[in-house]
Amino acid sequence: MKKLLKFTAAVLSLITAVAVIINCTVMITTAPYIRRADKTEYDYDCIIIPGSTVYANQPKPILKDRLDCGIELYKKGVSNTLLLTGDASDNYYDEVKVMKAYAIENGVPKECIICDENGFSTYASIYNAKSVFGIRSAIIVTQKYHISRSLFIAKKLRIDAYGVTCGSKGTHYEYVLYRHSREFLARVKDFVLAVLQPKPSEIPDFLK
């Protein structure tokens, strides 16, 4: 019994160590590509805004911050195109529809908006940007906890991508501990996906 416990502990320690190394690799290698909104270069193919939760046809705070930052960059001329990508899985829940309506309400012409309704995950969103929409260069707008993973995927898919974080330092979102714990695991998952580069349709549902 003691040997089994020792073996189990050793395996768990090894798995944890690998996960920590992967997380550090993702964050360290992408750090040079994170920009401040006021220090961002111009003339990218698009500004990618990943989807997040909507409620009653309005973006919740995380998504609203992403949209506000992306729209600000658009108005500064960083790119003349927004790529809005998210979950539009059924008639009762459509992140992209809400995102598009919000962008138009805030001064972005509809002809300057591209919608990806199959962005069911961060990996799928970035993969579709390259393979479906032909994006070669992009600014990705998302929160600090999420930006490294998004950029790592983009770089592995050979998109010339830079990231801009949104939300002020004092911003507090719901379920912060859960989000950071989930992100720790998601970095490991998407590290593997970014290396193997399967089509999103080939990925099992439990890994999306």
C-alpha positions as CSV (number, residue, x, y, z in Angstrom):
1,M,0.0,0.0,0.0
2,K,2.8,2.4,0.9
3,K,4.5,1.7,-2.4
4,L,1.3,2.4,-4.3
5,L,0.9,5.7,-2.4
6,K,4.5,6.7,-3.2
7,F,4.1,5.8,-6.8
8,T,0.8,7.8,-7.0
9,A,2.5,10.8,-5.3
10,A,5.4,10.6,-7.7
11,V,3.2,10.5,-10.8
12,L,1.1,13.4,-9.5
13,S,4.2,15.4,-8.8
14,L,5.5,14.7,-12.3
15,I,2.2,15.8,-13.9
16,T,2.2,18.9,-11.8
17,A,5.7,19.8,-12.7
18,V,5.1,19.3,-16.4
19,A,2.0,21.5,-16.1
20,V,3.9,24.2,-14.3
21,I,6.7,24.1,-16.9
22,I,4.2,24.4,-19.8
23,N,2.4,27.3,-18.1
24,C,5.7,29.1,-17.6
25,T,6.8,28.4,-21.2
26,V,3.5,29.9,-22.6
27,M,3.7,33.0,-20.4
28,I,7.4,33.7,-20.8
29,T,7.6,33.1,-24.6
30,T,4.6,35.4,-25.3
31,A,5.4,38.2,-22.9
32,P,7.4,40.2,-25.5
33,Y,4.3,40.4,-27.7
34,I,2.0,42.0,-25.2
35,R,1.5,45.7,-25.9
36,R,-0.2,48.6,-24.2
37,A,-3.2,50.0,-26.1
38,D,-1.4,53.4,-26.5
39,K,1.8,51.7,-27.7
40,T,0.3,49.5,-30.4
41,E,1.5,49.7,-34.0
42,Y,-0.9,50.0,-36.9
43,D,-2.0,48.2,-40.0
44,Y,-2.9,44.7,-38.9
45,D,-5.3,42.5,-40.8
46,C,-7.7,42.6,-37.9
47,I,-8.4,43.0,-34.3
48,I,-9.5,39.7,-32.8
49,I,-12.0,39.9,-29.9
50,P,-12.7,36.4,-28.4
51,G,-16.2,35.9,-27.1
52,S,-17.3,35.4,-23.5
53,T,-20.5,35.3,-21.6
54,V,-23.6,37.4,-22.6
55,Y,-26.8,37.8,-20.7
56,A,-30.1,39.3,-21.8
57,N,-28.6,40.4,-25.2
58,Q,-25.8,42.3,-23.4
59,P,-22.2,41.5,-22.9
60,K,-21.2,40.7,-19.4
61,P,-18.2,42.7,-17.9
62,I,-15.4,40.5,-19.2
63,L,-16.7,40.6,-22.8
64,K,-17.7,44.3,-22.5
65,D,-14.1,45.2,-21.6
66,R,-12.8,43.2,-24.5
67,L,-15.2,45.0,-26.9
68,D,-14.5,48.4,-25.5
69,C,-10.8,48.0,-25.9
70,G,-11.1,46.5,-29.4
71,I,-13.4,49.3,-30.5
72,E,-10.9,51.8,-29.1
73,L,-8.1,50.3,-31.1
74,Y,-10.3,50.2,-34.2
75,K,-11.0,53.9,-33.9
76,K,-7.3,54.6,-33.4
77,G,-6.6,53.0,-36.8
78,V,-4.8,49.9,-35.6
79,S,-6.9,47.9,-38.0
80,N,-9.9,48.6,-40.1
81,T,-11.5,45.2,-39.3
82,L,-12.8,43.6,-36.2
83,L,-13.0,39.8,-36.0
84,L,-15.6,38.9,-33.5
85,T,-15.4,35.2,-32.6
86,G,-17.5,33.2,-30.1
87,D,-20.2,30.7,-29.4
88,A,-23.3,31.0,-31.5
89,S,-24.4,27.5,-30.9
90,D,-28.2,28.0,-30.9
91,N,-31.0,30.5,-31.2
92,Y,-31.1,31.1,-27.5
93,Y,-27.4,31.8,-27.0
94,D,-25.4,33.8,-29.5
95,E,-22.3,35.6,-28.3
96,V,-21.4,36.9,-31.8
97,K,-24.7,38.5,-32.5
98,V,-24.5,40.4,-29.2
99,M,-20.9,41.4,-29.9
100,K,-21.7,42.6,-33.4
101,A,-24.7,44.7,-32.2
102,Y,-22.6,46.3,-29.5
103,A,-19.8,47.2,-31.9
104,I,-22.2,48.7,-34.3
105,E,-23.9,50.7,-31.5
106,N,-20.5,52.0,-30.6
107,G,-19.5,53.3,-34.0
108,V,-18.0,50.4,-35.9
109,P,-19.6,50.1,-39.4
110,K,-21.0,46.6,-40.1
111,E,-18.9,46.3,-43.2
112,C,-15.8,46.5,-41.0
113,I,-16.9,43.5,-38.9
114,I,-16.1,39.8,-39.5
115,C,-18.1,37.3,-37.5
116,D,-16.9,33.8,-36.6
117,E,-19.8,31.9,-35.2
118,N,-17.7,28.8,-34.6
119,G,-15.3,30.1,-32.0
120,F,-16.3,27.6,-29.4
121,S,-12.9,27.8,-27.8
122,T,-9.8,29.9,-27.8
123,Y,-8.0,27.4,-30.0
124,A,-10.9,27.3,-32.5
125,S,-11.2,31.0,-32.6
126,I,-7.5,31.5,-33.5
127,Y,-7.4,28.5,-35.8
128,N,-10.4,29.8,-37.7
129,A,-8.9,33.2,-38.0
130,K,-6.0,31.7,-39.9
131,S,-7.6,28.9,-41.9
132,V,-11.1,30.3,-42.6
133,F,-10.5,34.0,-42.8
134,G,-6.9,34.1,-44.0
135,I,-5.6,36.3,-41.2
136,R,-1.9,36.7,-41.2
137,S,-1.4,39.5,-38.7
138,A,-3.6,40.5,-35.8
139,I,-4.0,42.3,-32.5
140,I,-5.7,40.0,-29.9
141,V,-7.7,41.8,-27.2
142,T,-8.5,40.0,-24.0
143,Q,-7.8,39.9,-20.3
144,K,-4.3,39.5,-18.8
145,Y,-5.0,36.0,-17.5
146,H,-6.1,34.9,-21.0
147,I,-3.7,36.8,-23.3
148,S,-0.7,34.5,-23.1
149,R,-2.6,31.4,-24.2
150,S,-4.2,33.3,-27.1
151,L,-0.9,34.6,-28.3
152,F,0.9,31.2,-28.0
153,I,-1.7,29.6,-30.2
154,A,-1.5,32.4,-32.7
155,K,2.3,32.2,-32.9
156,K,2.3,28.5,-33.3
157,L,-0.2,28.9,-36.2
158,R,2.1,31.5,-37.7
159,I,0.0,34.5,-37.2
160,D,2.0,37.7,-36.7
161,A,0.1,38.5,-33.5
162,Y,0.4,40.9,-30.6
163,G,-1.8,41.2,-27.6
164,V,-3.5,44.1,-25.8
165,T,-4.9,43.4,-22.3
166,C,-8.1,45.0,-21.3
167,G,-9.7,45.8,-18.0
168,S,-8.1,48.1,-15.5
169,K,-5.9,46.8,-12.6
170,G,-8.8,47.5,-10.3
171,T,-11.3,45.5,-12.3
172,H,-12.9,42.5,-10.5
173,Y,-14.7,39.8,-12.3
174,E,-16.8,37.0,-11.0
175,Y,-15.2,33.7,-10.0
176,V,-11.7,35.0,-10.3
177,L,-10.1,32.0,-8.5
178,Y,-12.0,29.6,-10.8
179,R,-11.0,31.5,-13.9
180,H,-7.3,31.4,-13.0
181,S,-7.5,27.7,-12.1
182,R,-9.2,26.9,-15.3
183,E,-6.7,28.9,-17.2
184,F,-3.8,27.0,-15.7
185,L,-5.3,23.8,-17.1
186,A,-6.3,25.4,-20.4
187,R,-2.8,26.5,-21.1
188,V,-1.6,22.9,-20.9
189,K,-4.5,21.7,-23.2
190,D,-3.9,24.4,-25.8
191,F,-0.1,24.0,-25.7
192,V,-0.7,20.4,-26.9
193,L,-3.3,21.5,-29.5
194,A,-1.1,24.3,-30.8
195,V,1.8,21.9,-31.3
196,L,-0.4,19.2,-33.0
197,Q,-2.7,21.7,-34.8
198,P,-5.8,19.5,-35.4
199,K,-8.8,21.0,-37.0
200,P,-11.4,22.1,-34.4
201,S,-13.9,19.6,-35.7
202,E,-11.4,16.8,-34.9
203,I,-11.1,17.7,-31.2
204,P,-13.2,15.7,-28.7
205,D,-15.9,17.8,-27.0
206,F,-14.3,17.3,-23.6
207,L,-11.2,19.1,-24.8
208,K,-12.9,22.1,-26.4
